[in-house]
Amino acid sequence: MRKLPPIPGPIGADHLQRIKQDAARGIGASSGDTLHLLAEVERLNADNLSLRGSCKKLGAEHAGMVRAIKKTEAQQNDAARYRWLRGRDLDTIQQGGVFAGQTPRNVVLNGDDLDMAVDVEIAVMVKAAFLPWKVNP
């Protein structure tokens, strides 16, 4: 059994060019095999470049998905906090603790009343933001 020579390190473009020239002149190992192997190396290099591009694209998509997941998690946390606040007992002000209230009426709000009060405040804020003139309270 013939012993194979050691595998050389990565082949640079200059080295590949010299091998092609030698093979074209019939110098070195079987020139047909060498040219075939060189064509395969070039094809693999092209595949490698294509895969690198795909990896970069996937990396960018992954980063976008991570941002979307974090945003969704933040929204879910906000929704859970609001559901908790919405479900607070109206007697919380006497018992102490966290609650939602409305001034100057000084009332504790929960459930549908809290939803309506929040919706009204958001609508007032949005309306003020889109008015073409300044609103003075």
Residue, then its C-alpha position, 0 to 999 in steps of 0.5 A: m500500500r502506497k503511503l500518501p503525502p501529508i495533507p498541506g495547509p489551506i491552499g491560497a489563490d496564488h498556489l491554486q493558480r500555479i497548480k493550474q498552470d502546471a497541470a495545463r502544461g502537463i507538469g506534476a501529477s496526472s494533469g486531468d486529475t489535478l484539473h478535476l480536483l482544482a475545479e472541485v476546490e473552486r466549487l467548494n470555495a464558491d459553496n463556502l462563500s454562499l454558506r457564509g452569506s446564508c449564515k450572516k443572513l440567518g444571524a440577522e434574522h435570528a437577531g430580529m427574532v430575539r428582539a421581537i421575542k423580547k418585545t413580546e415578553a415585555q408586552q406580556n409582562d405589562a399585560a399581566r401587571y395591568r390584569w393584576l392591577r385591574g383585579r385589585d379589591l376596591d378596599t385596597i386603599q383602606q388595607g394598604g398596598v398598590f391600587a389604581g385611583q383617580t383624582p380629584r375624585n379620590v376613588v379607587l378604580n378596578g375592572d371595567d371602571l379602570d379600563m374606561a378611565v385609562d382609555v379616556e386618558i389615552a384618548v385625551m393624550v392622543k387627541a392632544a398630540f394630533l391637534p394642529w394648535k396648542v391646547n391649554p387646560 
